[in-house]
Amino acid sequence: MLRENFEFNNNVNANSAFLEELSMKLPEYFTKDGEFDIEKFRNNLRKNNIEELSAGFQLDWIGKDYAKKQAGERARTVIVPDVIHNNQDKNVKSDNLFFTGDNLEVMRHLQSVYTNSIDFIYIDPPYNTGSDGFVYPDSFEYSDDQMKSMFGLTDEQLERLKSIQGRASHSAWLTFMYPRLYLAKKMLKDTGIIFVSIDDNEQANLKELMDEIFGADNFIADLIVRRKTGPNNVGNIPPVHDYLLGYAKVQGLIEDTIGLPIKTDGYINPDNDERGPWTTMPLSANHVGPYFPIKNPITGEEYLPGNGRYWVFNETEVARRIADGRIIFGKSGQTAPVQKVFLADRLAAGKKQKIGTLIEKDGLNNLATKELTKLFDGEKVFDTPKPTDLIKYLLRVINNPDALVLDFFAGSASTADAVMSLNADDGGKRQFIMATLPEPTFTINSDGSKVPTSGGETAFKAGFESIDEISRARVMKVAEKIIAENPGYSGDLGFKHYRMVEPIEKALEEIENFSDVQTQSDLFDNMVTRFSSESFELPGGATGEQTLLTTNLIEDGYGFDTKQVTLNFSGYMANYVDESRIYLIDTGWGPNQTKELVNAIGNRRMIVQTIVLYGYSFSMESIRELEIAIGQLESKVNLQVRY
């Protein structure tokens, strides 16, 4: 498992993720050896009169190749379930998910389960203002020689790449954002939409980056969000707004869905029309179209659309609609022609109220701070929360009450709050997936004492030692608030919690150096127990087996709600999943267990297509014995040994 991932990552290049995606969409251009046939591709392009592959604009920066390599790498962490939390009554059946850890690792793990599955993504990433704490976090785990070989770098180019480490430059920020947005696109459904909050500092770079990843044709809008009621005294023209960059996965699939629900007020039925309430709309527009006089059948007066305007219907359609009563000449019958638009028709057609690019009230930061402070009984535990009204507004705009919503820069969990609150408001069944770093609210002095960070004093004094603790506490407080305000509400107000944790250095060394002939039982025991919550010095009560099983299940594409059956083979507890797959994680497997398992399969008491075996828990003799035994079965059973 982890060892295979490390070996895979060593062979990932800057174009690996792109080639993998390309091979899925254009398999006919790949040879049997997995090489892209560029000449075949060029020839097909020439037939369409595309002469130059290199023409066009491209965004480049120091670290781009490294960022592209990261987009194609696999996870280096294990998934540690918060067993105590997840087994609570309010959480055990919840479909909401909260992940603590590096969001890039979270996204890598989730690819196997959630590719083409997310309806809506909202993120509020670091703005790289110089005061928001952003620095490029990667430590470049490869040697200088490896880096030069991977990317074809000179010594000077290598130094420029390494210069972004621990820095807050534009190149560092782009290198940080690229793999996360790349994986985000893969997780969106074809009908999915992403919105990203940003300010002036990186807005231009983000626009170009998202044009490259999502495609300029999938750009929806650059919304202006008012975040202050008035300017401060910093700068010549102090900003009072942020931006919201919106992109579709496939623009053509959202055109009839995006927008707010139609307002029913304003529709009346003064003439008791059998078609129900109606309103009027102009019959002309400023786009080029039909231009002819329309005659009022009562007064005989003729009307033209006006200077620079045209009718929206041709003469035949206008005549039909006048006869049908869908074009009238005002309520008196004496004025210029207008359309009579029926509410029932608009609702049946799924019409939406278009929104503009300016959000005036829903994005004010001071309201967000007041909202969160009130929730935490007057304590200001988080400095820069996003207002839930802004996210609720976006959720209404996407018009999907069953949306699966992802926020991998969860911060104070405003998105989770918005999802739960909006569900309570309109009866929706939206689900959330949150991810955030366990950023500490304290530092440790030389004497070992904990000292609050600048800005973290209130949170630390309130008992929160990391930002993710605040986020999870907020979700639970929102659940309590909803229940208090809506007694009897039965919507999903829980969540399951998991931590993405990198194995400790000693475990990594053992994974890298493990020999197949190694048989020391203490090593076998360690390679399971060292993945427990206790070994990681974390709460949650997960055993090493539970961590390894969860990580394997997600890698194999099973969801976090996958049902498992525990099977007893002569005292050895195995996990049976999907009525076809068995996971053998723990130590203690021997000849008796092999015999019992093979007999159960051979006698058709159970169906097994795949056996996944954790190699560190088994001697080579036990593996070979199991391999021979299942090889004698009539039905084919696939044995996978993972390290």
LINFEN-V537667 format. One record per run of one state. SS is the DSSP state (helix for helix, strand for strand, loop for the rest). FROM is the first residue (numbers start at 1). LEN is the number of residues. If there is no record, write none. Layout:
ss;from;len
SS;FROM;LEN
SS;FROM;LEN
This chain:
ss;from;len
loop;1;1
helix;2;9
loop;11;5
helix;16;10
loop;26;1
helix;27;3
strand;30;1
loop;31;5
strand;36;1
loop;37;1
helix;38;10
loop;48;16
helix;64;9
loop;73;4
strand;77;5
loop;82;1
helix;83;4
loop;87;2
helix;89;4
loop;93;4
strand;97;4
loop;101;2
helix;103;12
loop;115;3
strand;118;6
loop;124;20
helix;144;8
loop;152;3
helix;155;8
loop;163;7
helix;170;18
strand;188;11
loop;199;1
helix;200;15
loop;215;1
helix;216;3
strand;219;8
loop;227;14
strand;241;8
loop;249;2
helix;251;3
loop;254;6
strand;260;2
loop;262;6
strand;268;1
loop;269;9
strand;278;5
loop;283;1
strand;284;2
loop;286;4
strand;290;1
loop;291;3
strand;294;2
loop;296;6
strand;302;2
loop;304;6
strand;310;2
loop;312;3
helix;315;10
loop;325;2
strand;327;2
loop;329;9
strand;338;5
helix;343;6
loop;349;3
strand;352;2
loop;354;4
strand;358;2
loop;360;5
helix;365;11
loop;376;12
helix;388;11
loop;399;5
strand;404;4
loop;408;6
helix;414;13
loop;427;4
strand;431;6
loop;437;3
strand;440;1
loop;441;1
strand;442;3
loop;445;5
strand;450;3
loop;453;4
helix;457;5
loop;462;4
strand;466;1
helix;467;19
loop;486;10
strand;496;7
loop;503;2
helix;505;9
loop;514;7
helix;521;9
loop;530;14
helix;544;12
loop;556;8
strand;564;6
loop;570;2
strand;572;6
loop;578;3
strand;581;4
loop;585;6
helix;591;12
loop;603;7
strand;610;5
helix;615;3
loop;618;2
helix;620;12
loop;632;6
strand;638;5
loop;643;1
